[in-house]
Amino acid sequence: MGVKVREKPKNSGVWWVFINHQGRRKAKKIGNKRAAESVAKQIEAKLALSGMNLLEDKKKQESKASTFEEYASTWIKVTVPATSKPSTLRDYQGILNNHVLPEIGKTPINEITRMMVKQTLMKKINQGYANSTVIHIKNAVSGVLNLALDDEVISVNPAHNIGKIFKKTQQKLTFDPYNQEELKIFLDTIKQSFPIHYPMFLTMARTGIRFGECLGLQWKDVDFENRFINIERGLSKGKIETPKSGQSRKVDMSLQLFQVLKELRLQRKVDTLKNGWSGMPEWVFISGKGNSYHESYTRRIFYKAIKKAGLRKIRVHDLRHTYATLRITKGDNVADVSKQLGHHSVKFTMDIYYHWIPGGNKKEVDGLDDLDYGRNHPQPIRNQQKRDHSEKSATP
């Protein structure tokens, strides 16, 4: 048996009484310290004298306590839509249905322990799920429990501070961009074999914008006078979303892209008259019926073009990496590349593309040599950039 008084959070001025009796736990927020201590003494005396369980009969309590599943339903219907994108909502719904509710869905929310959460997560790790997936599962569980915490049904979130659940692994290379020659072959193939799709793929290749951001472009976003594009939205599974960073940004248009989009706008006006549309479609890239493109259709075109060109297979998103690596490899300012990509910091960009900076650390290591070494030994002449790229391509 135990009755304890604690200030939670520390230095908050809010005091709780925690009761641990016959394997059952209960917590109650009282107010100030003096009142909490008084209540604690009364509870201790009652338990000691009567031997009665302060907590309600277990069956009666379980019938009154809301389950994790009930709180999860409220969280997914109210909290997540107000704070997240529709795609995030779908992800959390799938995580709850497939991974969480079968494990702890029927458990009363106030009986979920830290060990219960940890065991659920470790079970998923042992089943072979990726660390990132397990982290998403933990975030979903924590979000539901936070709702119960706000409702003062529980005093702490059992998903917090659960300790180490998997070993840290080195992040593997997850992208395989084209070099400039390969990109040209790809774009030439698109232009020759799938000409109506050429402007869209050229836009991704010349700006580095995300696939969804490209599909979400509208003509009002394209500033031909100042030669840039405003990234205001993205399209995911037919639904409009804000850019991934949550903020709009401007990306520059190359002269080639400027000319191609200008010609496309003129062609779109001709198509509008020819098809009898009430007005020119607002979307820059459209299907034959004037609607926005769908991701699956666009990916099919992408992979058909790769196969026809005889190129190694990459992902659509690797066009974004291709843009970044081509610019960084030729020595462009990393801060500008980071801004164009919409990254939250230059450091984030450097962490991803550091090894693509050509000879970025040669002057630093040369500084370790004897002071007169550079005068007596001329620098070797090598195609360093080509060698560096070859080494990167061999990276697993």
C-alpha positions in Angstrom: 0.0 0.0 0.0 1.2 3.5 -0.7 -0.1 7.0 -0.8 2.3 9.7 -2.1 2.0 13.4 -2.7 3.9 14.9 -5.7 4.1 18.2 -7.5 3.6 17.5 -11.2 5.1 19.0 -13.3 7.9 20.1 -11.0 7.7 23.7 -9.9 4.2 24.0 -11.4 2.4 24.5 -8.2 0.0 21.7 -9.1 -0.1 18.8 -6.5 -1.3 15.3 -7.0 -2.1 12.3 -4.7 -1.0 9.0 -6.1 -2.5 5.8 -4.6 -1.0 2.3 -5.0 -3.2 -0.3 -3.3 -3.5 -4.0 -3.8 -1.9 -3.8 -7.3 -4.2 -1.0 -8.4 -3.2 2.6 -9.0 -5.1 5.8 -9.0 -4.1 9.5 -9.3 -6.0 12.6 -8.4 -5.1 16.2 -8.9 -5.8 18.1 -5.6 -4.4 21.6 -5.9 -2.0 23.1 -3.4 0.5 21.1 -1.3 -1.3 21.5 2.0 -4.6 20.2 0.6 -2.9 17.3 -1.1 -1.1 16.3 2.1 -4.4 16.5 4.1 -6.2 14.3 1.6 -3.3 11.8 1.5 -3.5 11.4 5.4 -7.3 10.8 5.2 -6.8 8.1 2.5 -4.0 6.4 4.5 -6.1 6.3 7.6 -9.2 4.9 5.8 -7.1 2.2 4.1 -5.3 1.2 7.3 -8.5 1.1 9.5 -11.0 -0.5 7.2 -8.8 -2.5 4.9 -11.3 -1.3 2.2 -10.1 -0.6 -1.3 -10.5 3.0 -2.1 -10.8 2.2 -5.7 -14.1 1.1 -7.0 -14.8 -2.6 -7.7 -12.6 -3.6 -10.6 -15.5 -4.7 -12.9 -17.5 -1.6 -12.1 -14.5 0.6 -12.8 -13.7 -1.1 -16.1 -17.3 -0.7 -17.2 -16.9 3.1 -16.6 -13.4 3.6 -17.9 -13.0 4.5 -21.6 -10.8 2.2 -23.6 -7.8 3.1 -25.7 -9.9 2.4 -28.8 -12.6 4.9 -27.7 -10.0 7.6 -27.1 -8.3 6.7 -30.4 -11.6 7.3 -32.2 -11.9 10.8 -30.8 -8.2 11.5 -31.5 -8.4 10.5 -35.2 -11.7 12.3 -35.8 -11.0 15.6 -33.9 -7.4 16.1 -33.1 -5.5 14.8 -36.1 -7.7 16.6 -38.8 -7.1 19.9 -37.0 -3.4 19.6 -36.8 -2.2 17.4 -39.8 -2.6 17.0 -43.5 -5.1 14.5 -45.0 -2.3 12.2 -45.9 -1.0 12.1 -42.3 -4.6 11.4 -41.1 -4.7 8.4 -43.5 -1.3 7.2 -42.3 -2.3 7.4 -38.6 -5.7 5.7 -39.3 -3.9 2.8 -40.9 -1.3 2.6 -38.1 -4.0 2.4 -35.4 -6.1 -0.2 -37.3 -3.2 -2.4 -38.3 -0.8 -2.2 -35.4 -2.2 -0.6 -32.3 -5.8 -1.4 -31.8 -5.3 -5.2 -32.1 -2.8 -5.0 -29.3 -4.2 -2.5 -26.7 -7.5 -1.3 -28.2 -9.8 -2.9 -25.6 -7.6 -1.9 -22.7 -9.0 0.8 -20.4 -7.0 3.9 -21.0 -6.0 4.3 -17.4 -4.6 0.8 -17.2 -2.1 1.2 -20.0 1.4 1.1 -18.6 4.8 2.1 -20.0 5.8 -1.5 -20.2 2.7 -2.3 -22.2 3.6 0.4 -24.8 7.2 -0.8 -25.0 6.2 -4.4 -25.5 3.9 -3.4 -28.3 6.6 -1.5 -30.1 9.3 -4.2 -29.6 6.9 -6.8 -31.0 6.7 -4.8 -34.2 10.5 -4.5 -34.3 10.8 -8.3 -33.9 8.3 -8.7 -36.8 10.8 -6.9 -39.0 9.1 -3.5 -39.3 11.5 -0.6 -40.1 12.5 1.8 -37.3 10.7 4.6 -39.0 7.4 2.6 -39.0 7.8 1.8 -35.3 8.4 5.5 -34.5 5.2 6.4 -36.3 3.4 3.7 -34.3 4.8 5.2 -31.1 3.7 8.7 -32.1 0.2 7.5 -32.8 0.0 5.8 -29.4 1.4 8.9 -27.7 -1.1 11.2 -29.4 -4.0 9.1 -28.2 -2.6 9.0 -24.6 -2.1 12.8 -24.7 -5.8 13.2 -25.2 -6.4 11.2 -22.1 -3.8 13.2 -20.3 -5.6 16.5 -21.2 -8.8 14.9 -20.0 -7.1 14.2 -16.6 -7.9 10.6 -16.8 -4.2 9.7 -16.6 -1.5 11.7 -14.8 1.4 10.8 -17.1 1.7 9.6 -20.7 3.0 6.0 -20.7 4.4 6.4 -24.2 6.9 9.0 -23.0 10.4 8.0 -21.7 10.0 4.3 -22.6 13.7 3.9 -23.0 15.7 2.3 -25.8 13.7 0.0 -28.0 16.0 -0.5 -31.0 19.6 0.1 -31.8 20.7 3.0 -33.8 21.6 2.1 -37.4 23.6 4.1 -39.9 21.3 5.7 -42.5 21.8 4.1 -45.9 22.0 5.9 -49.2 18.4 6.2 -50.2 18.6 8.0 -53.6 20.4 7.3 -56.9 20.2 10.4 -59.0 21.0 10.6 -62.7 24.1 12.5 -63.9 23.7 15.2 -66.5 24.1 12.9 -69.5 21.5 10.4 -68.2 19.1 13.2 -67.4 19.4 14.6 -70.9 18.7 11.1 -72.4 15.6 10.7 -70.1 14.2 14.2 -71.0 14.9 13.7 -74.8 13.0 10.3 -74.6 10.1 12.0 -72.9 10.0 14.8 -75.4 10.1 12.4 -78.4 7.9 9.5 -77.1 5.6 11.2 -74.6 5.6 14.9 -75.7 2.6 16.1 -73.8 4.3 15.0 -70.5 7.6 16.7 -71.3 6.9 20.1 -69.7 6.0 18.4 -66.4 9.1 16.3 -66.1 11.3 19.2 -67.3 9.8 21.3 -64.5 10.8 18.8 -61.9 14.2 18.4 -63.4 14.9 22.1 -63.6 13.5 23.2 -60.3 13.8 20.3 -57.9 10.3 20.7 -56.6 8.5 17.7 -55.2 6.3 15.4 -57.3 3.1 16.6 -55.4 4.1 20.2 -55.7 4.5 19.8 -59.4 1.1 18.3 -59.8 -0.3 21.1 -57.7 1.0 23.9 -59.8 -1.6 26.4 -61.2 -1.0 29.1 -63.8 -1.4 31.8 -61.3 1.7 30.5 -59.6 3.9 31.0 -62.6 5.5 34.5 -62.8 6.7 34.8 -66.4 7.7 38.4 -65.9 10.2 37.7 -63.1 10.9 34.1 -64.2 10.0 32.2 -61.0 7.3 29.8 -59.8 5.5 30.2 -56.5 5.1 26.8 -54.7 1.8 27.3 -52.8 0.3 23.8 -52.6 0.7 20.1 -53.4 -1.6 17.4 -54.6 -1.7 14.0 -52.9 -4.2 11.4 -54.0 -6.3 14.1 -55.6 -6.4 16.3 -52.4 -4.8 19.7 -52.1 -2.3 20.1 -49.3 0.2 22.7 -48.2 3.8 22.2 -49.1 5.7 19.7 -47.0 7.6 22.5 -45.1 4.2 24.2 -44.4 5.4 27.4 -46.1 5.2 28.6 -49.7 8.4 29.5 -51.5 9.7 30.8 -54.8 11.8 28.7 -57.2 13.7 30.1 -60.2 12.9 29.0 -63.8 15.8 28.3 -66.2 15.5 29.9 -69.6 14.7 26.5 -71.2 11.9 25.9 -68.7 10.6 29.5 -69.1 10.3 29.0 -72.8 8.6 25.5 -72.5 6.0 26.7 -70.0 5.3 29.8 -72.1 4.6 27.7 -75.1 2.5 25.3 -73.0 0.3 28.2 -71.8 -0.3 29.3 -75.4 -1.1 25.7 -76.4 -3.5 25.5 -73.4 -5.4 28.5 -74.7 -5.7 26.8 -78.1 -6.9 23.6 -76.5 -9.5 25.5 -74.5 -11.1 26.9 -77.6 -10.8 23.7 -79.5 -12.5 21.6 -76.8 -15.1 24.2 -76.0 -14.1 24.5 -72.3 -15.8 27.3 -70.4 -12.3 28.6 -69.4 -8.7 27.6 -69.4 -8.0 25.0 -66.7 -6.3 26.4 -63.7 -3.9 23.5 -63.4 -0.6 23.7 -65.3 -0.4 20.0 -66.0 -3.6 18.3 -67.0 -5.1 15.2 -68.5 -6.8 15.2 -71.8 -10.1 16.0 -70.1 -8.7 19.1 -68.4 -8.3 17.6 -65.0 -5.2 17.5 -62.9 -2.8 14.6 -63.3 -3.0 11.6 -60.9 0.2 10.3 -59.3 -0.2 6.6 -60.5 -0.7 7.7 -64.1 2.3 10.0 -64.0 4.5 7.3 -62.5 3.5 4.9 -65.3 4.7 7.4 -67.9 7.9 8.0 -66.0 8.8 4.3 -65.9 7.8 3.7 -69.5 10.2 6.5 -70.5 13.0 5.1 -68.4 12.6 1.6 -70.0 12.4 3.1 -73.5 15.5 5.1 -72.9 17.5 2.1 -71.6 18.3 3.9 -68.4 18.7 2.4 -64.9 15.5 2.6 -62.9 15.2 5.4 -60.4 12.2 6.9 -58.5 10.2 10.0 -59.6 11.5 11.7 -56.4 15.0 11.1 -57.6 14.5 13.8 -60.1 14.6 16.2 -57.1 17.8 14.6 -55.9 19.2 14.8 -59.5 18.5 18.6 -59.5 20.2 19.0 -56.2 23.3 16.9 -56.9 23.8 18.4 -60.3 23.8 21.9 -58.9 26.0 21.1 -55.9 28.5 19.1 -58.1 29.0 22.1 -60.3 29.7 24.3 -57.3 26.5 26.2 -56.9 25.8 27.9 -53.6 24.4 25.3 -51.2 22.3 27.9 -49.4 20.5 28.8 -52.7 20.0 25.1 -53.5 18.6 24.6 -50.0 16.2 27.5 -50.4 15.0 26.3 -53.8 14.4 22.8 -52.4 12.4 24.2 -49.5 14.6 22.7 -46.8 14.2 24.1 -43.3 18.0 24.7 -43.0 21.2 24.7 -45.0 22.5 22.1 -42.5 19.8 19.7 -43.5 20.8 20.1 -47.1 24.5 19.6 -46.3 23.7 16.5 -44.3 22.1 14.9 -47.3 24.4 16.1 -50.1 27.7 16.8 -48.4 29.5 14.0 -50.3 28.5 15.5 -53.6 30.4 18.7 -53.0 33.4 18.4 -55.4 36.7 18.5 -53.5 35.2 20.4 -50.7 37.8 19.5 -48.1 41.1 19.5 -50.2 42.3 22.9 -49.1 41.7 22.0 -45.5 43.8 18.8 -45.6 46.4 20.5 -47.7 46.9 22.9 -44.8 48.4 20.0 -42.8 51.4 19.7 -45.2 54.8 21.3 -44.7 54.8 25.0 -45.6 57.2 24.6 -48.6 55.6 21.4 -49.9 53.2 23.2 -52.3 56.0 25.2 -53.9 58.2 22.1 -54.5 55.5 19.7 -55.6 52.9 20.8 -58.2 49.3 19.6 -57.8 48.4 16.5 -59.8 46.1 16.9 -62.7 43.1 14.7 -62.5 39.4 14.7 -63.4 38.6 14.7 -59.7 34.9 15.4 -60.3 34.5 12.4 -62.5 36.3 10.1 -60.1 34.2 11.4 -57.2 31.0 10.7 -59.0 32.2 7.2 -59.9 32.9 6.5 -56.3 29.4 7.8 -55.2 27.7 5.6 -57.9 29.4 2.6 -56.4 28.1 3.3 -52.9 25.5 0.7 -51.8 
